[in-house]
Structures are given as structure tokens and as C-alpha cells.
Amino acid sequence: MDTGAVSETGKISSENQYPSSRYAWFMVIMLTLAYILSFVDRYIFGLLVEPIKADFNLTDTQIGLLMGPAFGVVYATMGLPIGWLADRKRRTLIVAAGIALWSAATAATGLAKTFSHIFAARMSVGVGEAALSPVAMSIISDSFEPKSRGKPIAFYTAALTLGAGIASLVAAGVLTWAKTVPQIELPIIGVLAPWQFIFIIVGLPGLILAIIFTLLREPVRIKETDEDVAPALGLRDMLRYVFQRFGAYFGIIAMVGSMLVVVYSQGWMAATFERTWGWSAEKYVFVNAIIMLSLGPLTVNFAGWLSDWLYQKGRRDAPYLIMLVGMCILVPSAIAATLMPSPTLAFVFLAINLVGIALASAVGPTALLNITPSNIRAQVTALYYMIISLLGLMLGPLAVSLLSDYVFGNENLRFAVSTVPLIFGVPALLFGFYARGAYVCELNKIQG
């Protein structure tokens, strides 16, 4: 395969290096399927908290540790060493190993006998899932030219809402079913509670997908800029590169990070609907799943199409602009949703909020990749996911609980949920507008 030639400007010509469009999209579909499975495995735990808590006699603090630090810290921090490895080794094998690990760990959650067993399983899920997105973004960026990356990245990102929606529907069915079926007996394994059975069911398909990824070939690493001529850089050099361009990178991270704080704070939404309007968890989860599945993927893929269309019309900062628009929709709708006088109006604002979330999440990685040389893409992407994941998982749920316990009172949970986007979203949005100039400047340096 042609490896490209150096042009008079010193840039590397990547002509004829990209894989065929058919194979590139096949790889995106496979990566997206993996992402959907990962999010189902991740999201299902939060929807089954009550039966897990009851069967193991756990405290709220123990549940909080399983929902946050057990998964989040490992998921966030393991991305960097995996990103370093992905900039040097075969990426499809790294993805295969990650899928196998998180799938086996999800199934093992259903077989756990103690709190420590569940804690270890959740940590293993975090390690496995940390291998996916940094590697996936590196593969996608080497499969599509910059002007065409918006749609495949958005397609991949749509797995967030698809996975959450699928997990919600599964959980709604399980919560209803569990009231009529006290236990299940399986050969060899023995008697299981319904929630244990569902962890085994959602974990097993990933093992098949892991085998498939070992057979896939990955794209050639594309050399697009002067920096790409050099071999893959180490962690220290990558960090130096990013911090020398603080405004350009952290404008993106501030907006997407605050978005995730809001998203994870909405993990309290089922409890909010119950305490405010008397809705059961099953009813909230079902309605929320319908909204997520109908609006989320459509909006995400529209954002990807719009990003590419604007880029080809000459607006190379299109991903950043769409992210700003998404944040302008996300922040006020998140503040207003739980303040509504009825659950119907609350869901109207949550639907609007989902549009903002989908717009911002769809183009964040595209904006990031477009200013990052290929020889550090996996590491920069890992750093990106590490920071935004730590922000979301550590600040989102905890901020709501602290505001509820110490400011508004537990009976006024909706005010706590409403305050989080005010505290974190508004400053991030303002910084996003401020940092746009730095982003455009860096974009012009990278892409000429």
C-alpha cells in the first residue's frame, strides 16, 4: 500500500492510504456494536441497584462506591496506558481483549457472592471498557479523511443513547418480571435471582464479538502533519504537547466534561420522579428509554452529517460550533426540567436536554481529533476520556447527594438535580465561547 509522499510544504500526503469506504464503515459498525454492548453492561448496574442492595444488605455508601469509584477511577485512569499501547501495537487485538474482559466481568457480577466480589467485577468492567474508545477513535481517524470524520464518529457516539435506551428497556422488563418470578434455576450454576440472571445474559454476547475482533485487520496509521513523521511520543511528551495548547484542548474538555457531570447527575432522575410525582422506577425507566431511543441516535447522526457538511463548505471549526450549540440547549433545559409543575412537562424539557447532550457528545471527539497529530491520537483521546469520565462520575452523582443532604433536604431532590447544571454547566459554556479563538488558531496550524 502506498505510504504517501512528503509535499513541498513538509506535510505528508495520505492519498490512497485510507481503507475502502466499505471496509471503513464496516469497522465503524463493529466498533459501535462493541460500544453499545459496553454501555449496556455499564448502565444496567445503576438500574438494578434496589434488588442488589436488598439481596446483599448493602448501605447507600457501598452502592455509591460500586456506581462511582469501583468503575469510574479504573475506567478513567487505565485509558492512558492503554492509549500509549494503542499508539504502538495492533489496535484490533487491544479492543478484543477489552471486550472479553468487560463481558466476562459483567457475567461474573451475576455470580458474585459478596460485596468485595461485586467491587472486583466492577473494577474489571472499568479496565475492559477503558480499552475501547481511545482505540476506536484512533482507528476511525485512520479510516476517514478529516472532512469525512464527523458522520462515522457521530455514528459511533450514538451507541451512548442506544446502549442506555436498550439497558433501560431491559431493566424495566426485569423490574416488572422480578415481582412475579422470585428466582431462576440454571444447570451447573444453580439458583439465581432475576437481577443475577440479567447480568449473565448481557455479558455473554461480548465474548463472541471479542473473537470477531481478533480476525479484523486495522487501517494503516495515516501521516497527516509534520508531527506525524516522528514516531509515537511518550506520555510526558504528549502531556507537554496538550498543555502548550491549553485553550484549544480544554475548551473541548470543559464543555464535554460538564455535559457528563449533568448526565451522571441525572442518574438521580428516577428517584426525583418518585419523590416529586410518585412515579415508580419501572414507569420512569420505560418512558425515558422510549425518548432516548427515538431522539438520541437521530440527533447524534444529524450532528455528524451537519459537521461534515459545514466542514466541506469551509467551516473547519464546525464540530466545535455544533458543540457550543449543544451546550446552549443542554444547560438551560437541564436546569428547568425538574422545576416543572408536572412530570409531562419535565419530560418535555428532558427530551430537549437529550438533543443538547446528543449534539455535544457527537462532535466532541471529532473536534479533538482534528487538532491532534496521529502519533499521539490514542493517548490524547485516552486523556480526554480520563478527564471527562472522572468529572462526570465523581462530581455528578456526588454533587446531587450533597446538595440534597445539606442544602435542600431529601424531599426537595429536584432542586438539587436542577442546581448541578447551573453550577457546572454555565461556567463551562462561557469558557467554551472564550476558547473558540484558540481552537481555530490551532486548527489552522494543524490543517494549514
N, C-alpha and C positions, 0 to 999 in steps of 0.2 A: 504494500500500500504506500502511496506517495506520502512522504513525511513533510512536505511543504518546503518552501524556499524563503530565504531572507530577502525582503524587499529593500528598495533604496532607503526607505525611512528606518530600517532596522527592525520593522515588525515582521512577524512570522506569518507567512501565508499558510492558511489552514485549508486551502482549496482541496477538495477531493479526500480529505481526511475523515469527515463525518460519515457515520454509517448511513445506509439507505434509510429513507423516511419510514419504510415499513418496519424495518428491524428496530429503529429508534423508538417508534411508538409501541412496538411490542414490549420493549424493555420498560417503557414508562408504565404500561398497563400492568406488567408483572410487579414492578415496584409499588404501584398504587394498591394492588391487591394485598401485598405484604403490609403496607401502611394501614389499610382497613383492618386487617387481622390484628395488627399491633394495637390499634386504638380500641377495638372491641375488647381485647384482653386487658387493656389498661382501664377502660371506662367501666367495665362490668363490676369491678370491685366496689366502686362507690355506690352502685345501685343495689347492692346486696348487703349493705352494711348491717341492717337490722337483724336479719337471720344469723349472720356471722357473729354479731355481738351477743345475741341471745344464746347460741349454741356453745360459745367459748366463755361466756360470762365475762366479757371484756368491758373495760371502762371506756369512756369517751376519749380519754387521753391515749389509751392504747390504739383505739381505732384511728385517731388523728395521726399517730406515728406510722401506722400502716398506710394511710392515704397519702401522707406527705413525705417525711424523711426516708422511710424504708424504700420507697420507689424513687422519689424525686432527687435526692442527693446523689445516689449512684447513677441514675439516668443522666443527670446533668454533667457530672464530673468525668464519667467514663468516655464521654464523647470526644474529648481532646486526645487521649492516647489512641483511640480508635481512628480518629481523623488523621493523626500522624501516620498510622499504619496504612490507611487508605490512600495517602499520597504516594505510597511506595510499593504496595503489594496488590495482588489481584482482588478487585473490589467485590466481584460477584461471590467469591468464597467467603468474604467477610460478612456479606449480607446473609448468606446461607447459614453461617454459624450463629449469627444473631437471632435469626428466625427460629432455628432449632432450640436455642437456649430459652427464649422467652415463651415459646409454645410449651416446652416441657415444664417450665416453671409455673405456667398458668394451670396446666393439668395437675401439677403437684399441689397447688393451692387447695384443690378439691380433695386431696388426700391428707391434708395437714391434720395433726392431732393436737397441737399446742400452739400458743401464740408465737413462740420462737420459730416454729416450723413455717407459719404464715409469713413472718417477718423475713426469713431467709428466702422464701419463694418470691416475695415482692421485690427484694433486692435483686434476685436473679432475673426477674422480668425487666427491671430497670437496666441491668447490664446488657441484656439481649437487645432491647429496643434502642439503646444508645447507638447500636451499630448501624441502624438503618438510615436515618435522614441525612447525616453528613455524607455518607457514601452515596446515597441516592442522588443528592444534589450534584456531587462530583460526576457521576455517571451521566446525568441528564445534561449537564453543561458541556460534556464532551460528545454529546449526541446531536445537539442542535446549535445553530449559529445564534449569536446574541439577539438578532432581530426576530427569532422564532422561538425563543425560550419561554415566553410568557404562557402560552397555551399548555405545553407539557408540564410546567411547574404548577400551574393552577390545577390541572387535571390531577396531579399527584396530591396537591394540598386538599382537594375536595374529599379525600379519604377521611379527613378530620370529622366533617359533618356526617358523612356516610357511616363511619365507624361508630360515632356517638349515637346516631339515629338507630342503627341496627342493634347496638347494645341496649338502647332504651327499650326497643320493642321486645327484645329477648327478655330483659329484666321485668317488663310489665307482665309478660306472659308467665314468667316464673313466679313472680309475687302472687299472682292470682292462682296459679296452679298449686303453689305451696300450701294454700289454705285447704286444699282438698286431698293432697297426697302427702302424708306425713314423712314418708321415707321411700327409698328405692333400693332394691337389692340387685347387685350385679355379680356375675360369675367371678370367682377369684378375689375381687375387690371386697365384696360383702355389702353391708347396708350403708347407704349414703343418704344424707339429707338432700332435698332438691337443689339447694344452692351449691353443694359439693358436686353434684352431677353436672350442673351447667358449666362449672369451671373446666371439667374434663372435656365436655363437648366442644367448648370454644377453643380449647388449647390444641386438640389433636390435628385439625386441618393444617396448621402451620408446619407440622413436621413433613407433610407431603410437599408443601411449597419450598421448604429448605432443600429438599433433594433436587427439585427442578432448577434452583438457582446454581447448584454445583455444575450443571450442564450448560449454562448460558455463557456466551463469550461477551466480554465487556468492550466498550469502544476504546479506540486509541486516545491517549491523553493529548488534547489539542493545545498547540502553542499559538497564542494569540497576541502576546505582548512581549516587550523586551525582557520583563521579569521571568516570563515563561521559559526563556532559553536556559536559565540556570536550573540545576537540579532542585528537587524538593527541599524546601527550607525546614529547619528545625523549629521547635516550639518557641524558643526565645526570639528568633528572627521573625517569625510570624507575628508574635505579640508586638514587637517593635514596629513592624510594618503597619499594623492596625492602629496603634496608639499615635503614630505620626499622622494619621488621618482620622483623628478622633471625631471631628464633626460629621464627616461623611458616614462613618460606620455607626456612631452612636445615635445619630438621628433616627436611623432604621431601628436599632435595638431598643431605644426608648419607646418608640411607638408600638412595636410588636410586643415588647415586654409588658407594657402597661395594658395592652389588649389581653394578654394572657392572665394578668392579675385579675382583670374583670371576669374573664371566662372561668377561671378556677374559683373565684368568689361566688359565682353562680351555682356552684355545687351545693350551696345552701338554699337554692330556689325551691326545691321540693318541700323543705321544712318551712320556708316562708309562706308558700301557698297553703300549707296545712294550718299554720298558726294564724294566718291572716284571714283566709277564706274557707277553712275547713275542708280543703281538698285532700283526698287520700293520695299516698305516694304513687299508686298504680295509675290513677287518673291523670296526675300531673305528668308522669313519665310518658304516658301514651300520647297525650296531646303535644307534648314537647317533641317527641320523636317524629310525629307527622310534620310538624313545622320544619324541623331540621332536615328531613329527607326531601321535602318539597322545595325549600328555598335555598338550602346550603349549597349543594352541588351546582345548581343552576347559576347562582350568583358567583361562585368561585370560578367556574369556567367562563362566564361572561367577562370577569375581570381579566382573565388570561388572554382572551380574544382581544379585548379592548387595549390591553397593554401592548400586544404585538402590532395591532393596527395603528395605534398612535406612534409607536416606535418607527414603523415603516413610513409614517408621514413626517418624520423628522423630530419627533419629541422623544429623545433618547432617555429623558428622565420620567417617562410615562409610568413605570412601576412605582416610583416614589410619589408622583402626583396622585395616583389611584389610592395609594396607602393613606395619604393625607385626607382624601375624600372619605375613605372608610372610617378613619378616626373621627372625622367631623360628624358622621352619622352615629357611630358607636357610643361615644361619650355621653351626649345628651339623652339618647334613648335608654342607656343603661341606668342613668340617674333617675329617669322618670318612671321606668317600668313598675317597680314595686310600690310607687307612691299613688298609683291609680286607685280609684274607688271600687273597681270590680276586677275579678280575675280575667274577664274577657278583654277589657282594655289593657290589662297588664300583659296579656299575651300578644296583643297588637304591637305594643312597644317592644316586646321581646323579639317579635318577628322582624321589626325594623332594626333592632340591635343585631340580630343574626346577619342581616345584609351588610352592616358595617363591619362585623367581625370577618365575614367571608371575603369582603373586598380587601381588607388589610392583610389578612393571612395569606391570600392567594398570591400577592405580588411582593411580599416582604423578601422571600428568598431570591426572586428574580432581581430585585434592586440590589441585593447583597452580591450576587454572583457577577453582576455586570460591572462592578468596580474591583473585582478580586482576580489576581493572576491565577492561572490554572495550577501552578506548582504549590499553592497553599490553599486551594479551594476547600478541600475536605477539612483541613484544620480550622480555617476561618468559619466554615459552616458549623463545625462542632462547637467552636467558641460561642457562636451566635445562639445555638440551641442550648448550650450550657447556661448562658446568662438569662435568656428569656424563660427557660424552664425553672431555674432557681427563683426568679422573680415571681413567676406565676404560682408555683407550688408552695413556696414558703410564705409569700405575702397575701395571696388571695384568700384562701380559707381562714388563715390565722387572723387577718385584719377584721373579717366579719365577726369572728367569735369574740375578739377583744372588744370591738365596738358594742356588740350585743351584751356582753357580760358587764362592762364597766361604764358604758355611756348611755345607751338607750334602754337597756333591760331586755330580757329574753322575749317578753311578749311583744316587743317592737322590733323584731328581727328585720322587718322590711326596711326600716330606716338605716340599719347597719349595712345591708346589701346595697342600698342606694348611695351611701356615703363613699364606698370604696372607689367607684369610678370618678367621683368628684376629687378625691384626694390624689389618686394616681393618674387618672386619665387626662385631666385638664393640663397639668404641667408638662406631661409628655407630648401632648398635642402642640402646645406652644413651642416646645423645643424642636419638634419636627418641622414647624414652619421656619424657625430660626436656622436650622441646619441644612435647609434645602440648598442654599448657595454653595456650601462646602461639598455637598454631594454632586452637584452639577460640575463643579470645578474638577473633582476627582474623576468623574465620568469622562470629561473631555481629555484628561491626561491619559486615561486607560485606552479609550477608543479613538483618540486622535481628533 
